[in-house]
């Protein structure tokens, strides 16, 4: 589980926290620079929101 995320958080928020942790790890280790991290973070959070909404509508 991600640091700082409540066990009671929604599945959507848990996924977003996991993705944020992954991107932060890449940035922290120097695998990607801040500019790439920032852009990737913005795009991935929006994409996860869209994916979640799509999944709800396809049930």
C-alpha positions in Angstrom: 0.0 0.0 0.0 1.1 3.5 -0.7 2.4 5.8 2.0 -0.2 8.2 3.4 -3.2 6.5 1.7 -5.9 5.3 4.0 -6.9 1.7 3.9 -10.5 3.1 3.7 -9.7 5.0 0.5 -11.6 4.2 -2.6 -10.1 1.7 -5.1 -9.7 4.6 -7.5 -7.7 6.7 -5.0 -5.5 3.6 -4.1 -4.7 3.1 -7.8 -3.8 6.8 -8.2 -1.6 6.7 -5.1 0.2 3.7 -6.4 0.9 5.3 -9.8 2.0 8.5 -8.1 4.5 6.4 -5.9 5.8 4.7 -9.0 6.4 8.0 -10.9 8.0 9.6 -7.8 10.3 6.6 -7.5 11.5 7.1 -11.1 12.1 10.8 -10.4 13.8 10.2 -7.1 16.3 7.7 -8.6 17.1 10.0 -11.6 15.5 7.6 -14.1 13.4 10.5 -15.3 13.8 14.2 -14.8 11.3 16.5 -13.1 9.9 17.8 -16.4 9.1 14.2 -17.5 7.8 13.3 -14.1 5.5 16.3 -13.9 4.0 15.7 -17.4 3.7 12.0 -16.8 2.0 12.6 -13.4 -0.6 15.0 -15.0 -1.3 12.7 -17.9 -1.5 9.5 -15.9 -3.9 10.9 -13.2 -6.3 12.1 -15.9 -6.0 8.8 -17.7 -6.7 6.8 -14.6 -9.8 9.0 -14.0 -11.0 8.3 -17.5 -10.3 4.6 -17.2 -12.2 4.4 -14.0 -15.2 6.1 -15.5 -15.1 3.9 -18.5 -14.9 0.8 -16.4 -18.0 1.9 -14.4 -20.0 2.5 -17.6 -19.1 -0.9 -19.1 -20.5 -3.0 -16.3 
